[in-house]
Amino acid sequence: MLKVEGPLDFSLIGILSSISTVLAQRKISIFAISTFDTDYILLKSQDFDNAIQALTSEGYEVIT
């Protein structure tokens, strides 16, 4: 599971869209859960390392 570090301001838009686009381009399926102040991204365990690599290569900071 990945967590988008929050709390996120409610007026922010496109955060989950940007992340899911990066993962979709790598053919990584996700299940997203959004709350009012953060997002969670669930993915298959075998895709975890590829997801981390994809996000860091696009400039996202990933803390494990």
Buried (B, 14 or more C-beta within 10 A) or exposed (E): EBEBEEEBEEEEEEBBEEBBEBBEEBEBEBEBEEEEEBBBBEBEEEBBEBBBEBBEEBEBEEEE
